[in-house]
Amino acid sequence: MRSLVLSGDKDFTVHGVLFRRPVGVVEMVGTRVGNCPTTMLVVFTDHPDDGIGRFRLERGEALGVLLLPVSAFSGFMHVAGGSSVYVRLGGNGADNAVANDATMLNA
């Protein structure tokens, strides 16, 4: 897991995706599914862009995006900072999720 804290004063691009004025970005690299590595980007912004695809399979990588409000940053870091973290990339991205217990992702 890698994390980045930003000012929120300008747009930021990561993995070829432009995000509007984020204050935080967390990149979580998951296990490979077949030949495809999986990555979840959790982006904290109060200026979400509904046009951003929440899931894409491109250049041999499965990339999921989870957009959360800035107010969720601290709580998310608490969940993600545990000893075990699990990621679910779901369909069109509507089911993207992060949990500290794998059984929670089956709910």
FITOR-388288 format. One record per residue: x, y, z of N, C-alpha, C, O in turn. Coordinates in pm, whole numbers, plus 50000, padded with zeros to 5 digits. Each point is the difference from the previous one (the first is absolute). Layout:
// FITOR-388288
XYZXYZXYZXYZ ...
***
This chain:
// FITOR-388288
500854988350000499155011750000500905012450000500965001050076 498695008249837500705012949997498955010850018498874998849952 501525011850117499045011050020500675013349975501225001550013 497955008149951500485013349965498985010250052498804998449980 501695011750086499155011050046500305012249913501165003649981 497795002549968500135011449909499275012250057499264998950098 500985012549842499395012550047498525001149967499265006950070 500304986449825498625001649955499795012549918498875003349964 502225003750005499905012349922500104998149850499695009149923 500734978950035500074997649855499714985549970500034991450088 499695005949785499694986649955501264991350003501125005150000 498674981750002501114990650011499704987949911498874995249997 502145000049932499854988549912500854988450053501185001850030 498224986549979500714987850038499394988449920498794999449981 502054991649972499574988849916499205004949879499104993049952 501225018750000499335005449883498605005450025499275003049906 500344998250221498675005050034500155013650068500795001550094 498475008449859500035013550056498955001350109498824997249978 501615007150141499095002250112499955014950033501025006849997 497794997950033499815014250029500315003150146499284995750090 501785011749931500385005950128499954990350118499355002850101 501334985849888500014990650114500905005050112500945007649978 498754988150143500885002950113500744987450045500945000850079 498654987949870500694987650033499784989449894498934999249940 502104992850037499934988749908500674988150067501125001250051 498204987549949500574987750053499994989949886498974997849936 502184996150039500134989849896500224986750070500944998350076 498164992249896500094986850060500174989849888499134998549915 502004994750086500284989949898499624986550056500504995850104 498624997549825499514987050046500694988549931501025001749933 498404986750085500544987949940499694999849851499105007049952 501644984949977499754998349858498794990949980499814990450074 499405012949828498914991349958500374995449860499915007649904 500524979950085500574995249874501295007449973500895000250084 499215005849799501175007849963499865014850033500865008049964 498074995550103499655014050017500205004850145499334994950090 501575014749933500105005850133498795008950030499425005849908 500204995150218498865008150039500465011750087500854998450088 498585013249886500325011950077498705007450033499135001649915 500775002750210498885008350042500555013850034500935001350080 498505009049860500325013750036498855005450084498855000349955 501465004050164499015006350087500355014850002501085003950045 498005004349906500285014349982499015007950085498794997849997 501775011650080499205008150091499895014149945501005007249988 497784996649977499775013149942498575004450028499094991850009 500735021150004498655005450012499505005049864498975006749991 501774989849903499645004049864500014987749910500764999649903 498414990450127500034987849918499505002749859499155008649977 501404984149931499625000949859499274987249965500624989449992 498085011449986499224988149971500394993449869499614988649973 501165018349945500434994449872501194990650012500384993649902 500225005550217501154991350019499524985650006499124996750079 501464994849838499674985950003500484993950131501125002650043 498054989450018500364994150129500714986649985500534994750097 499484999949780500734987749975500444999949855499255004049910 501984991450068500454998349862501054989149996500754997850095 499274995549795500994989749972500795005049881499515000149887 501725004050139500795006649897501474996750016500514999650112 500164998049778501434997050001500354988750097501045000350065 498074989949943500264988650086499855002850148500514992450082 498795018349955499815003550140498515002450027499325006849924 500194987550186498655002950045500105011550100500674998750102 498685012449868500085011950084498615003750049499095002549921 500764997950211498755004350061500205013650065501095002950051 497885005449948500065013250063498875001050101498854996849970 501485007650149499035002550104500135014750039501015004050059 497985004049908500005014250033499275002150132498854995950016 501835010350079499425002650131500135014750035500905006849950 498204998350136500125013950041501225001950091500464990650064 500055021449939501185003250081499764996150146500944995650067 497865005949982499704997050140500204985350035500084996650118 500024994649782500184985650024501474995950007500294988350025 500635021049952501424996549990500534993450127500624989449992 499165016550122500524994650126499434986250030500744990950038 497975007549947499364987150025500504989349906500224988650041 499965015049833500524990349904501404995550038500304988149994 500565021450044501374996450036500034990850121500904991750013 498135009650074499894991050115499714985749953500654990650046 498405007849864499664986749946501174994449919500384988550018 500175019649896501064995449909501334997950070500884993349946 499295012350172501284998950071500134987550083501014998350069 498014993149926500054987650078500984990049943500635002349897 499494986550172500964989849958499574992849873500844995049925 497865004350050499484993649878499015009449934499125005650066 501034996149804499085008649924499614992449873500844994149933 497885006350036499474992949884499295010049909499365009450046 500774988249824499445008949898499074992149912500294988649963 498575017550002499104994049902499805009949886499575011350023 500744984449855499695007749880498744993849944499994988149967 498955019750022498734994249963499345005749878499635011849996 500234979849902499235003449880500355013449943501145002349960 497895006750035500235013449944500615009450102500165011949973 500194983050143500595008150105499055003150114500435004950104 498304992549878499035003050105500234991650125499605003950110 501034984649874500254991150114501435000650051500394991750082 500415017849872501375001450050499955002150151499175007550050 501724985750021499985001050146501364996350058500814993349935 499425011250187501204996850077499534995950138499125006350058 501474982949996499614995250133501204994450074501024996849939 498865002250192501064993850078499664985650035500744993450074 498135001549875499574986250017499394995549867499055006049952 501494983549991499564995449867498534996449996499365001849897 500094993250213498584996050000499085012049980498884998549951 501585013450086499185012149979499785002749852498995006049964 501914989749951499885002549856498984990849934499615002349885 499984987350185499014990749947498585004150034499054993749953 500785016750126498665004350043499245006349886498855004250018 
***
